[in-house]
């Protein structure tokens, strides 16, 4: 009898272990895409988002954007999508420092959205965060004066709880700021010819012309697509006609990191990051980008050659499990550069680019600490009725940023560009030495940043800081700060408190 019970128990345990093992194997394999290296045909030209048309009304440059539903052909895959002024993505907005701009954003969707100007220095009530919702059929017309260095910025919705969905469906576009004082004339600069926007996103497709939404059992960061699209196209190629080409790379994915380099390992010049050009070019063979970041690189081509822009596993210091579920282990062929048989000569990349004024920690009025874990910051989820920090206008602050739970977390702050003082107690690597607004937080490697909160104060309208893994943001990993004048007290207006 005892022997029979023992045998039955062993059988039950074996079945249980087999079932659990199978489940875990399925869950594990469903969280990551196979490599596409060497498998992409590169069968269509790279679509280049058009420059947005504008009109000049007095001293204002006026743009018009309309968010609407559409159906987009990615090249072999078609899906229902969202877009600005089209069925997917949006035009590139471009303005010059000193210009006053107006952007009329019309919501042609049947749900609330918004338009946030990621990386832009502007008043809080023009920022386009969750406190500036645009209802169906409504138009919002923010206006501000461009006042920051030349940079590659972008725009996307920011409705609390729905940001990941709206960006994933296609509501995004670039916003290029020009400024002769902080740009370099020798760099490639002819838009769409030798100065090219490269908006990279991963996508999953299902069988009924919809974008896949399955996050998998362990997909806490959101959907990981098994295909990568560039400017809305699968497997595109770009015809290069100049000796050097400048690629403005934007990681517009919801969670996936990339490590960009070229298939032949050639070096290239990293010349800019989120908020503008670096002091000097950094020659490298690869740069890691987390969601929301931008870089500008210059690559040199030889007549008649072809080379593939490729993403290989991102070395972020995550443990084996979180590398897998964040997509950091994956490899993708992104796009192909095809050089013409004869190339127009390009100037060499200068050894010196711009002078970046360094902020002094000794001048910091305040030091704050923000710890990210799960879907909370400092143990608190986003609450629209709570102000998490009040910053004095025109002051410098030091913020210490930490990730505590081993997951892929990033940190993005609205309105300001910051400088990285240290990573894990050490000087930042070259790709983090310029102006930044989004940064990866490694496990047990605090990132210390410094920023000046200049020009704009509004005690009733907050800016946001949050994880730019968009599902984390939607689930509450976000906080609010206001910039105030001396003597002012933070005070949320009633409509702002509704966004919790």
N, C-alpha and C positions, 0 to 999 in steps of 0.2 A: 504493500500500500504506500509506504513511504517512498519507495523507489518510483512508483507511478506518479506521485505528486511532484517528485523532483524532476522527472522527465517532462511532465506537463509544464512545470514552471520554467524549465529551460527553453521549451518550445515557445512559450508565450514571450519570454525575454528576447529570444532570437527574432520572432516576428516583429516585436516592438522596435528593437534596434534596427532591423532592416527597414521598417517603415520610417522611423525617424531619420535614419541615414539617407534614405531616398529623398525624403522631404528636404533635408538640409542640402543634399546635392543639387536638387532642383532649384532651391532658393539661391544657392551659391552661383550656379551657372546662369541664372536669370538676372543677376545683378550687373553683368558686365558684357560688353560687346566683344566680338572677335575682332582681331586686327584686320584692317582693310589694306595694309601695306602690300603693294604690288597687285591689287585686285581692282583698282579704279581705272576706268577706261578714258576719262577726261574727254568727253565727247561733245561738250558745248562751251561756247565762249563765256567768260566770266561776265555776268551782268554787273554793270556799274551803276549804283543808284544815281539818278539824275540830281543835279544841283537844284534845290528848291527855287522856284521863281519868287520874286519879291517885287514890291512896288515901294516907291519912296513918297511918303506923305509928310511934307514939311521936312523936319529933321528926323523922321522915323522911318526905319526899314520894316516893312510889313510882310509877314509870311502867313500863309494859310495852310492848315493841316486839317484833314478830315479822317477820323477813324471809322472804318466800316468793315463789314464782313466781305469775304471773297472766297474764291477757289483758286488755288495756286498750283501750277505745274512746276515741280522742283526738278524735273528731268527724269522721267521714268516713274515718278511717284506724284500723285495729285491728292490734295487734301483741302478740306475746309479751313480757312485761315482768317486772320485779322490783318489789316494793314492801314497805313496812313497814305492817303492819296493814291491808293492802289490796292491790290489784293494781298500784298505781303511786304513787310518792312515799310520804309518811308524814304522820302528824298533826303539828301544831305543839305542841312541848313548851313549857311556860311555867312559870317559877319565879321567886321573889323573892330578892334578895340577903339572905344570912343563912340561907336554908333549906338543909338537907341533903337531897340528892336521891339516889335509887337508881333506876337504869334497868335493868330486866331485859330483856336483848336475847337473844331466842331465834332461832337460825338454822334456819329451815325449808327452806333450800335444800339441794341435794345437793353443794355445794362450800363451801370455806372463805370466810368473809367477816369483816368487823369493823364497828365503829361508832365513828367519830372525831367528837369534839365540836369542830367548827371554830370557832376564836375563843375557846374557853373556857379560863379559868385554872383549872388543876386538877393533881393529882399525876400524875407520868409514867405510873404503872401503871394509871391510870384514863383515859388519853388516847385509847385506841382506835386507835393507830397499828398498823403492821405487827407490833409485838411483842405485841399482844393479839388473836391470831386466835380466831375462834369457829368450831369445826368443825361439820359437818352434825349437826343434832339437839342441839347443845350450847347452853347458856345462859350468858351472861356478865353479871354484875351489878355494874358500877362504881358507886361511891358517892363523893360529894364535897360540899363546902359551897360554895354559890354566893357568890362574893366578887369582884364586879366591877361596873362601872357598868351602867346600863340600856342594852341593846344588842340588835340583831338578829343572832343567830348562826345556825349551821346544823349539821346532822349528816349524815354520809355514810360509806360504807365506806372503808377504807384498806389493803386487802390488797396487799402489794407485787407488782407485775406485773399486777394485775387491777383496780386502782382505776377506771381509765377505763371498763372494761366494766360494772362494777357501778353506777357513777353514771349512765352513759348509759342503762342499762336501767331506772333509776327509783329506786334506793335513795338517797333524800335527803329532808330535811325541815327546817323551821325550828325554832330554839330561841330563844325570846324571853326575855330577862332583864329583870325589872322591878326598879327601885330608886328609891323616891321621892326620894332625895337627889340623883340625877343624871338625873331625868326632869323634864318640864315639863308641868304639869297642863293648860295651855291648848292643848297639841297634841291633835289627834284621837286617841282612845284606845279606842274601842269596837270590839273585834275583829270583823272581817267586815262592819262597817257603815261606819265612817269611818276605820278602821285596818286596812289590807288587805295580806295577804302576796301578793307577785307573784314567783313562781319561774319564771324564764325559761330555756328550753333550746331548742336547735335539734335537729331530728330529720330523719333520712332514712328513708323507708319503701320497702320492696320489695314484690313482688307476692305473697309467700306468708306474709303476716302476721308478718313479722319486721322489726325495726328494721335499717335498712341499716348495713353496717359497712365499706363501701368508703372508703378514705382517699384514693384517687386517687394518681397517680404522684408528686406533689410534696407530698402531705399529711402532712408530718412531725409535725404537731400532732395528727393524728387525724381523725375523721369530722367533716365539715362538712355539716350538714343543710340542705336547701333549704326547710324549713318550721320555724316557731317555735311552740312550745307554751307556754302559761302555766298553771301549776298543773295540767299534764297535759291541757290543752284547746287545740285549734286554733281560732283566730279567736274568742275569747270577748269578751263585753261585760260591763261591771259597771254595775249600776244605782246611781247616786249619789243619796243622799237628804239629804245635808248640804252646806252651803255650801263646806266644805273637806274634802278627803280626804287621808289620809296613806297613801302607798304604800311598803311595805317591799320594795324590789327586791333580788332575789338573782340574780346571774348564775351559774346552776348548769350552764352548758354546759361541755363538756370543754376547748374551746379558743377558741371564738368570742368576740370582743369586741363590745360594743354601745355605741352613742352614743345615749342616751335623751333624747327631747324630745317635743314634741307637734306634731300636724299643722298647727296654726295658728300655731306659733312662740311661743305664750304663755310668759311667764316663770313659774317656780315656785320654791319655796323648798327648797333642799337643807338639811336640818336634822341629818342624821346620816350617819355612815360606819360602817365595819366594827365598831368597838369602842364606839360610843355617839354621843351628840349632840355637835354642834359648839358652840363657844363662842357663836356667833351664826349666824343663818340666812344662807345665801349665795343671793342671787337670781340665777338663770341661766336660759338656755333649753335647755341640754343638758349632760349629764354622761356621760363615757365610763367604762365598767366592763369590766374584764377578768374572766376566769373565777375564781370564788371570792369576789369582792368583793360587799359589800352597801352600799346607800345607803337613806336614808329621805328622801322628798320630800313636800312638802305642796303640793297644787294647788288653786286656787280655781275653782269652777264657777258658772255662771249658770243660772237655771231653764230647763229645756227644751232646753239645748244638748247637742251631741254633739262629742266630740273624740277623736282617736286617739293613743294612746301609740305612738310610732314610733321605730325605730332607723335612724339614717343613718350613713354611713361614719365610722368611728372615726379620729380624727386622732392617730395614735400615733407618727408620725415614722418609720415603717417605709419601706423602699424599695418600689418599685412591685411587685416580685416577691413579697415577703413580705406586703405588704398583701393581695395577691390570694389567696395560699395559706392565709392565716389567717382569711379572711372579713372583714377590716377594711374592704373596699370595698363590702360589701353593705348593702342597705336592706330593712327589714321593717316592715310594720304589725303591731303586737304585740297590742293590745287596744283596745277602745273604751270610753270613759266616757260613760254616758248619764244626764244629769241629769233628775231629776223636775221636774214643772211647778212644784212648790213645794218649797223646800229649807229644812231646819232650819238656823237661824243657827249659825255657828261662831265662836269667838273668833279674833281676828287672831293671826297668828304673832308671838310676842314678839320684840322687837329683840335681847334677850339671852336665851340659852338656859341654858348651864351654865358653870361655871368649870373649865377643864382645867388641872391642875397641870403645869407644863412641866418636863421633865427637863433637867438641866444637863450639857452635854458635859464641862465641867470636872470633874465628879464621876465620869466614866467610869473604871472600873478597867482596861478593856481595849478596844482597837480592833481589829476583825477585818475582813478583806476576803474577799468571796466573788464569784467570777467565773463566770458561766454561759455555756457554749458547747456546742453539739451536744446531747449528753445527759449532760454532766458538770458538776460544780461544782468549781472549782479543779483541773481536769484529772482528777478522780477520779469514778468511778461509785459508786453506793451499795454499801456493803459492810457487812453486818450485824455483822461481827466487828471493825469499826473505829469508834472514837469520833473525830469530827472536831473537837470543841471541848468543853472542860470549863469551865463557867461557875460562878463562886462565888455561892452563895445570897445574896440581898439586895443584889447588886451591880448597878451600871449599866454597860452596855456600848454602844459605838458600832459599828455594822456598816456597812461600805461595800459596796454591792451593784452589780454591773456585768453587762451583757450584751455579749458580744464578737462574736457571729456574725451579727447582723442579723435573726435569727428573733424571733418573738413569744415572750418569756419573762416570767414573773412570779416573784415570790418570796413564799412563805408560811412563817411560822414558827409552830410550835406553842407553846401555853401562854401566851405573852405578847402584849400589844398594844404596838405601838411608835408612836413619833412620828417623822415625816419631818422631818429637819433641812434637807435640800437636795436638789434635783434638777438634775443637770448644773451644780452649783456655784451655783445660784440658789435663792432662797427658794421653798418649795413653793407651788403654786397652792391656792386656797381649799379644793378638794375633797380635799386631802391634808393638811390641817392638824389633823385630829382624830385619834382613836385608830384605828390601822390594824393589820391582821395579814396583808394581802395587797396587793402593789403591783406595778405594771407597771415593767419595766426597759427604758428606751429605749436604742437603740444609741448608744454613746459618751456616755451621759448617766448617770453614776453616781448612784445614790440612796443617800443617807446617812441611816440611821435610828438611833434611840436607844431602849433598852428597859431596864426594871428586872426582874430575874429573882428575884422575891420568893417567900417562903412555903414552897416545896417543894424538897427535895433528895433525890436518890436516885442514888448512884454506879453502880447496876447497871441502871437502866432509862432509856433515852434518850428524848428528844423528837426530832422531825424538823424539818428545814427543807428546802424543795424548791420546784421550779417547779410552779405549779398548772395549767399546761397538762398535763393528766393523763397523756397518752401520754408526754410527756417524763419525768414522774415515774416512770412504770412502767418506762421504759427505763434508768433509773439516775440521773436528775438530782435526787438527794436525798442528804442527809447527816444525821448524828446528833450531838446534843449532850446532855450530862448536866449537871445542876445539882448541885453538891457543897458540903458544909460544909468549913470550913477543916480541913485535915489529911486529908481523904478523897481516895482515888485512884479514878478511873473503873475500873469492872470490870463487864463484861457477863456476865450469867448464861448458862449453856450454851444454854438454849432461845432466847435472843435472838440468839445468833450464827448460828442456823440461817436467819434471814431475810436472805438476801443476794441 
